Amino acid sequence: MDFLLTTEQKLLINSIHEFCVKNIDPNWVKIDDEGKFPSNTVKELARLGVHGGVLSEEFGGSDMSFLDVALVQEELSSHDPTLVTAGVMGLSNSWPYIVQLYGSSDAKSELLPKITSGDAVLGIASTEAQGGTDLAGIQRVQARKIDENKWLIEGEKSIVSGGVLIDSMPWGGGWFLLARTAPLETRHKGLTNFIIYRKRDGEIISNVNYSRYKHMGRHALDSDILTIEKAEVEDKYRVGGVNDGFRVAVEGFNLGRTFIGGSILGGVKWLINQGLQWIKERKLFGQSLASYQGISFELAKIYEELEAARLLVYKAAWLADRYYKHKDPTIKPIDIGVAGATAKTKATEVALKASEEIMQWFGGMAYFTELPVFRALLGAFAYIQGAEGAPKALRDLIARSLVEGRVKIE
């Protein structure tokens, strides 16, 4: 087992670091305050080959490994602890990859090159008002076939990603949408996935609209209510088989959780570095804060937890690489699912504990917005609250997989 990064991975991280020092470090607080992610940053990430980088060269991608993506996200969020920059990149590498696997040739050739060029983004639209955890219970967005090559889709999703960002992109984009295509009692066997555009070839689609929520934090990557009013969607935009949408979508969530884990690692690194600088410089009773065991022992604990979370994230990414990139027959999707759930759960809880502890080191100053450490807490909190699965829901997945024997303790 080799824990060393390759020369190519080190060069990749270094190029991302240089980009962040120049473009992210001076601007991330302002971007968070303004609440809008700059489309030119998406273009720059595409120029670096990482926006949609996991996609094949056929569509303009870099054929990056999933571990490479996790490493890049870790570096991005160590400069932008709101996790927005890494979050945008995560969207560009998870759901587009599922489109590459299961989409039609026409849909792939139309959309994927626009993503890898930085001209489009693809979010996820699954959560409905009755809850996001129970995917099999989706019912508020319905799709029915109106002729051999066309579907009529209508309904509402309660939390979707990035409507404002989609509108700002030169070409546009939309969402990977889960819709009910069979009676509710069919549960997971009655769902189908579609690409639903909000903006296509520079034109806004009038009957696909969104209204924006007000975030506690992570302001620059919006969450929205999506309303679809009798949209006619060609069958070529269906992703996967009819009524096979649950299985296909779960693969996307497995990848998304792994990428989120990578993002959160970087946010924790940023917090530790901020805290380290402070406790070494700040004097109390004639000694640096770092000299007090009440602080130094907690620093050690946070570091231990970060290293443990990193191993879980890297393992989940490695499993995805073995399954998707190397076609390893010994790996199953459930292995990636449990590993991704474990990685995300661990990483988010490490971030919460690190934020709580490190903010205490700054005393009363941590309560004021002039000190940016609170932004890292709120960035991580978005993923603790649910994006790609809340911790308790993910632990239920892990436990059921163990009890049912789908994953074994070896």
C-alpha positions as CSV (number, residue, x, y, z in Angstrom):
1,M,0.0,0.0,0.0
2,D,1.6,3.3,-1.2
3,F,0.6,6.5,0.6
4,L,2.8,8.7,-1.6
5,L,1.3,10.9,-4.3
6,T,2.6,10.5,-7.8
7,T,4.8,13.2,-9.4
8,E,1.8,14.1,-11.7
9,Q,-0.5,14.5,-8.7
10,K,2.0,16.8,-6.9
11,L,2.3,18.9,-10.1
12,L,-1.5,19.0,-10.3
13,I,-1.9,20.2,-6.7
14,N,0.9,22.8,-7.2
15,S,-0.8,24.2,-10.3
16,I,-4.1,24.5,-8.3
17,H,-2.3,26.1,-5.4
18,E,-0.7,28.7,-7.7
19,F,-4.1,29.4,-9.2
20,C,-5.7,29.8,-5.7
21,V,-3.0,32.1,-4.4
22,K,-3.6,34.5,-7.4
23,N,-7.3,34.2,-7.8
24,I,-9.0,32.8,-4.7
25,D,-7.1,34.0,-1.7
26,P,-7.6,37.8,-2.4
27,N,-11.3,37.4,-3.4
28,W,-13.1,34.6,-1.5
29,V,-14.5,36.8,1.3
30,K,-15.8,39.4,-1.1
31,I,-17.4,36.6,-3.2
32,D,-19.1,35.2,-0.2
33,D,-20.4,38.6,0.8
34,E,-21.7,39.4,-2.7
35,G,-23.3,35.9,-2.9
36,K,-22.5,35.2,-6.6
37,F,-19.8,32.8,-7.9
38,P,-17.9,34.4,-10.8
39,S,-18.4,32.6,-14.0
40,N,-14.8,33.5,-15.1
41,T,-13.5,31.3,-12.2
42,V,-15.4,28.4,-13.8
43,K,-13.6,29.2,-17.0
44,E,-10.3,29.2,-15.3
45,L,-10.9,25.9,-13.7
46,A,-11.8,24.5,-17.1
47,R,-8.5,26.0,-18.5
48,L,-6.7,24.1,-15.8
49,G,-8.4,20.9,-17.0
50,V,-10.3,20.2,-13.7
51,H,-13.8,21.5,-14.4
52,G,-15.3,18.2,-15.7
53,G,-11.8,16.9,-15.6
54,V,-13.0,13.4,-14.7
55,L,-14.7,13.2,-18.1
56,S,-13.1,11.5,-21.0
57,E,-10.9,13.3,-23.6
58,E,-13.7,12.6,-26.2
59,F,-15.7,15.3,-24.5
60,G,-12.8,17.6,-23.7
61,G,-12.1,16.2,-20.3
62,S,-8.7,15.2,-18.8
63,D,-9.8,11.7,-17.8
64,M,-8.7,12.5,-14.3
65,S,-8.9,9.9,-11.6
66,F,-11.5,10.3,-8.8
67,L,-8.6,10.6,-6.4
68,D,-7.2,13.4,-8.4
69,V,-10.5,15.2,-8.2
70,A,-10.6,14.7,-4.4
71,L,-7.0,16.1,-4.1
72,V,-7.9,19.2,-6.2
73,Q,-11.0,19.8,-4.1
74,E,-9.0,19.6,-0.9
75,E,-6.6,22.2,-2.3
76,L,-9.3,24.5,-3.5
77,S,-11.2,24.5,-0.1
78,S,-7.9,25.1,1.8
79,H,-8.0,28.5,0.1
80,D,-11.8,29.0,0.0
81,P,-13.2,27.5,3.3
82,T,-16.8,28.4,2.4
83,L,-16.3,25.3,0.2
84,V,-18.0,27.1,-2.8
85,T,-15.2,26.8,-5.3
86,A,-14.7,23.1,-4.5
87,G,-18.5,22.6,-4.5
88,V,-18.8,24.0,-8.0
89,M,-16.0,21.6,-9.1
90,G,-17.7,18.7,-7.4
91,L,-20.9,19.3,-9.3
92,S,-18.9,19.4,-12.6
93,N,-17.4,16.0,-11.9
94,S,-20.1,13.9,-10.4
95,W,-23.4,14.4,-12.3
96,P,-21.7,15.0,-15.7
97,Y,-19.9,11.7,-15.2
98,I,-23.2,9.9,-14.7
99,V,-24.4,11.5,-17.9
100,Q,-21.3,10.2,-19.6
101,L,-22.0,6.7,-18.3
102,Y,-25.8,6.6,-19.0
103,G,-26.8,9.5,-21.2
104,S,-27.6,9.3,-24.9
105,S,-24.9,10.1,-27.5
106,D,-26.8,13.2,-28.6
107,A,-27.1,14.6,-25.0
108,K,-23.5,13.8,-24.2
109,S,-22.1,15.4,-27.3
110,E,-24.2,18.5,-26.7
111,L,-23.7,19.1,-23.0
112,L,-20.4,17.6,-21.8
113,P,-18.0,19.6,-24.0
114,K,-19.7,22.7,-22.7
115,I,-19.0,21.7,-19.2
116,T,-15.3,20.9,-19.8
117,S,-14.9,24.2,-21.6
118,G,-16.3,26.1,-18.6
119,D,-19.4,27.3,-20.5
120,A,-22.0,25.3,-18.7
121,V,-22.7,23.6,-15.3
122,L,-25.0,20.8,-14.3
123,G,-26.5,20.7,-10.8
124,I,-28.7,18.1,-9.0
125,A,-32.4,18.3,-8.5
126,S,-33.7,15.5,-6.3
127,T,-34.9,16.9,-3.0
128,E,-38.7,17.6,-2.6
129,A,-40.7,19.2,0.1
130,Q,-41.6,15.9,1.8
131,G,-37.9,15.2,2.3
132,G,-34.6,14.6,0.5
133,T,-33.4,11.4,2.2
134,D,-36.3,9.2,0.9
135,L,-35.4,9.2,-2.8
136,A,-37.8,6.4,-3.5
137,G,-40.6,8.6,-2.3
138,I,-40.2,11.3,-5.0
139,Q,-43.6,12.4,-6.2
140,R,-43.8,16.1,-6.8
141,V,-42.1,16.1,-10.1
142,Q,-43.9,13.9,-12.6
143,A,-42.9,12.9,-16.1
144,R,-45.1,11.2,-18.6
145,K,-44.5,10.3,-22.2
146,I,-46.6,12.3,-24.7
147,D,-45.2,10.7,-27.9
148,E,-42.4,8.3,-28.9
149,N,-39.7,10.9,-28.5
150,K,-41.0,13.4,-26.0
151,W,-41.8,13.7,-22.3
152,L,-44.0,16.2,-20.4
153,I,-42.4,17.1,-17.1
154,E,-43.9,19.3,-14.4
155,G,-43.7,19.9,-10.6
156,E,-41.4,21.4,-8.0
157,K,-38.1,20.5,-6.3
158,S,-37.5,22.2,-3.0
159,I,-33.7,22.4,-2.9
160,V,-31.6,22.4,-6.1
161,S,-28.1,23.6,-6.8
162,G,-26.9,26.7,-8.6
163,G,-29.7,28.4,-10.5
164,V,-27.9,31.8,-10.3
165,L,-24.6,30.1,-11.5
166,I,-26.4,28.4,-14.4
167,D,-27.9,31.8,-15.5
168,S,-24.4,33.4,-15.5
169,M,-22.8,30.8,-17.7
170,P,-22.2,31.7,-21.4
171,W,-23.9,28.5,-22.8
172,G,-26.0,27.7,-19.7
173,G,-26.8,24.3,-18.2
174,G,-29.4,22.9,-15.9
175,W,-30.0,20.0,-13.5
176,F,-29.8,16.2,-13.3
177,L,-33.4,15.7,-12.5
178,L,-35.2,12.7,-10.8
179,A,-38.8,12.4,-11.8
180,R,-41.6,10.0,-11.0
181,T,-42.6,8.0,-14.1
182,A,-44.7,5.2,-12.4
183,P,-47.2,5.2,-9.6
184,L,-45.9,6.1,-6.1
185,E,-46.4,2.6,-4.8
186,T,-43.7,1.4,-7.1
187,R,-41.2,3.4,-5.0
188,H,-37.7,3.2,-6.3
189,K,-38.8,1.2,-9.3
190,G,-40.7,4.1,-10.7
191,L,-38.1,6.9,-11.1
192,T,-36.4,8.1,-14.2
193,N,-33.6,10.7,-14.7
194,F,-33.5,13.5,-17.1
195,I,-31.4,16.5,-18.0
196,I,-33.6,19.5,-17.6
197,Y,-32.2,22.8,-19.0
198,R,-32.7,26.2,-17.4
199,K,-30.5,27.9,-20.1
200,R,-29.4,26.3,-23.3
201,D,-27.2,27.8,-26.0
202,G,-27.5,31.2,-24.3
203,E,-31.3,31.2,-24.1
204,I,-33.3,31.1,-20.9
205,I,-36.1,28.5,-20.9
206,S,-39.1,30.3,-19.6
207,N,-41.0,27.4,-18.1
208,V,-38.1,26.2,-16.0
209,N,-37.7,28.7,-13.1
210,Y,-36.2,29.0,-9.7
211,S,-36.4,31.1,-6.6
212,R,-33.4,31.5,-4.3
213,Y,-33.2,30.7,-0.6
214,K,-31.2,32.9,1.8
215,H,-28.3,30.9,3.1
216,M,-26.8,31.1,6.6
217,G,-23.4,30.8,4.9
218,R,-21.8,29.5,1.7
219,H,-23.5,32.4,0.0
220,A,-21.9,32.2,-3.4
221,L,-23.4,28.8,-4.4
222,D,-27.1,29.2,-4.3
223,S,-29.8,26.7,-3.3
224,D,-33.2,27.2,-4.9
225,I,-36.8,26.1,-5.3
226,L,-37.1,24.7,-8.9
227,T,-40.5,25.0,-10.6
228,I,-41.1,23.2,-13.9
229,E,-44.3,24.2,-15.7
230,K,-45.2,21.6,-18.4
231,A,-41.8,21.4,-20.0
232,E,-41.6,19.2,-23.1
233,V,-38.3,17.3,-22.9
234,E,-37.0,15.1,-25.7
235,D,-36.3,11.5,-24.9
236,K,-32.6,12.0,-25.8
237,Y,-32.3,13.9,-22.5
238,R,-33.3,10.9,-20.5
239,V,-30.3,9.5,-18.5
240,G,-30.5,5.7,-18.0
241,G,-33.5,3.4,-18.5
242,V,-37.1,4.3,-17.9
243,N,-37.9,3.5,-14.2
244,D,-34.3,2.7,-13.5
245,G,-33.5,6.2,-12.2
246,F,-33.0,5.3,-8.6
247,R,-30.1,3.0,-9.3
248,V,-28.4,5.4,-11.6
249,A,-28.8,8.4,-9.3
250,V,-27.4,6.6,-6.3
251,E,-24.1,6.2,-8.3
252,G,-24.0,10.0,-8.6
253,F,-24.6,10.5,-4.9
254,N,-21.9,8.0,-4.1
255,L,-19.4,10.1,-6.1
256,G,-20.8,13.4,-4.8
257,R,-20.3,12.3,-1.2
258,T,-16.7,11.3,-1.9
259,F,-16.0,14.7,-3.5
260,I,-17.7,16.6,-0.6
261,G,-15.4,14.7,1.8
262,G,-12.4,16.0,-0.2
263,S,-13.8,19.6,0.0
264,I,-14.3,19.4,3.7
265,L,-10.7,18.2,4.3
266,G,-9.4,21.4,2.8
267,G,-11.7,23.6,4.9
268,V,-10.4,21.9,8.1
269,K,-6.8,22.4,6.9
270,W,-7.6,26.1,6.5
271,L,-9.1,26.3,10.0
272,I,-6.1,24.5,11.5
273,N,-3.6,26.9,9.8
274,Q,-5.6,29.9,11.0
275,G,-5.7,28.6,14.5
276,L,-2.0,27.6,14.5
277,Q,-0.9,31.1,13.5
278,W,-3.1,32.6,16.2
279,I,-2.0,30.4,19.1
280,K,1.7,30.8,18.3
281,E,1.4,34.6,18.2
282,R,-1.2,35.3,20.9
283,K,0.2,35.7,24.4
284,L,-1.7,35.0,27.6
285,F,-0.1,35.4,31.1
286,G,3.3,35.9,29.4
287,Q,3.1,32.6,27.3
288,S,1.8,31.7,23.9
289,L,-1.6,30.0,23.8
290,A,0.2,27.1,22.1
291,S,2.0,26.4,25.4
292,Y,-1.2,25.5,27.2
293,Q,-2.1,21.8,27.1
294,G,-5.8,22.7,27.1
295,I,-5.2,24.1,23.6
296,S,-2.3,22.0,22.3
297,F,-4.0,18.7,23.1
298,E,-7.1,19.8,21.3
299,L,-4.9,20.8,18.3
300,A,-3.4,17.3,18.3
301,K,-6.9,15.7,18.5
302,I,-8.1,17.8,15.5
303,Y,-5.0,16.7,13.5
304,E,-5.6,13.1,14.3
305,E,-9.2,13.3,13.2
306,L,-8.3,15.1,10.0
307,E,-5.8,12.4,9.1
308,A,-8.4,9.7,9.8
309,A,-11.0,11.5,7.6
310,R,-8.4,12.0,4.8
311,L,-7.7,8.2,4.7
312,L,-11.5,7.5,4.4
313,V,-11.9,10.1,1.6
314,Y,-8.9,8.8,-0.3
315,K,-10.1,5.2,0.0
316,A,-13.6,6.1,-1.3
317,A,-12.0,7.8,-4.3
318,W,-9.7,4.9,-4.8
319,L,-12.6,2.4,-4.8
320,A,-14.4,4.6,-7.4
321,D,-11.3,4.5,-9.6
322,R,-11.0,0.8,-9.3
323,Y,-14.6,0.3,-10.3
324,Y,-15.1,2.9,-13.0
325,K,-11.7,3.5,-14.4
326,H,-10.1,0.1,-14.0
327,K,-13.2,-2.1,-14.3
328,D,-12.2,-4.1,-11.2
329,P,-14.8,-6.9,-11.0
330,T,-14.2,-7.3,-7.2
331,I,-15.6,-3.8,-6.5
332,K,-19.3,-3.2,-6.3
333,P,-21.3,0.1,-6.3
334,I,-22.3,-0.6,-2.7
335,D,-18.6,-0.6,-1.7
336,I,-18.3,2.9,-3.1
337,G,-21.6,3.9,-1.5
338,V,-20.6,2.8,2.0
339,A,-17.1,4.2,1.6
340,G,-18.4,7.6,0.4
341,A,-21.0,7.7,3.2
342,T,-18.4,6.9,5.8
343,A,-16.0,9.5,4.4
344,K,-18.5,12.3,4.2
345,T,-19.9,11.6,7.7
346,K,-16.5,11.5,9.3
347,A,-15.3,14.6,7.4
348,T,-18.3,16.8,8.2
349,E,-18.2,15.9,11.9
350,V,-14.4,16.6,12.0
351,A,-15.1,20.0,10.5
352,L,-17.8,20.8,13.0
353,K,-15.6,19.8,16.0
354,A,-12.6,21.7,14.6
355,S,-14.7,24.8,14.0
356,E,-16.1,24.8,17.5
357,E,-12.7,24.3,19.1
358,I,-10.7,26.6,17.0
359,M,-13.2,29.5,17.2
360,Q,-12.8,29.3,21.0
361,W,-9.1,30.0,20.6
362,F,-9.9,33.4,19.1
363,G,-12.1,34.3,22.1
364,G,-14.7,37.0,21.6
365,M,-13.2,38.0,18.2
366,A,-14.5,34.8,16.7
367,Y,-18.1,36.2,17.1
368,F,-17.4,39.1,14.8
369,T,-17.7,38.9,11.0
370,E,-14.4,40.8,10.7
371,L,-12.7,37.5,11.5
372,P,-13.5,35.0,8.7
373,V,-13.3,31.7,10.7
374,F,-17.1,31.6,11.1
375,R,-17.3,31.3,7.3
376,A,-15.6,27.9,7.4
377,L,-18.1,26.7,10.0
378,L,-21.1,27.7,7.9
379,G,-19.5,26.3,4.8
380,A,-19.2,22.9,6.4
381,F,-22.6,23.2,8.0
382,A,-24.3,23.1,4.6
383,Y,-23.1,19.6,4.2
384,I,-23.8,18.5,7.8
385,Q,-27.4,19.6,7.3
386,G,-27.9,17.4,4.3
387,A,-26.4,18.0,0.9
388,E,-25.8,14.5,-0.5
389,G,-27.1,13.0,2.7
390,A,-27.2,14.0,6.4
391,P,-25.0,12.1,8.8
392,K,-27.8,10.1,10.5
393,A,-29.2,9.1,7.1
394,L,-25.8,8.0,5.9
395,R,-25.2,6.0,9.1
396,D,-28.5,4.3,8.5
397,L,-27.2,3.3,5.0
398,I,-23.9,2.0,6.5
399,A,-25.7,0.0,9.2
400,R,-28.2,-1.5,6.8
401,S,-25.5,-2.5,4.4
402,L,-23.6,-4.3,7.3
403,V,-26.7,-6.0,8.7
404,E,-27.9,-7.2,5.3
405,G,-24.5,-8.5,4.5
406,R,-24.0,-6.3,1.4
407,V,-20.7,-5.1,2.9
408,K,-18.5,-7.2,5.2
409,I,-16.1,-6.3,7.9
410,E,-12.8,-7.8,6.7
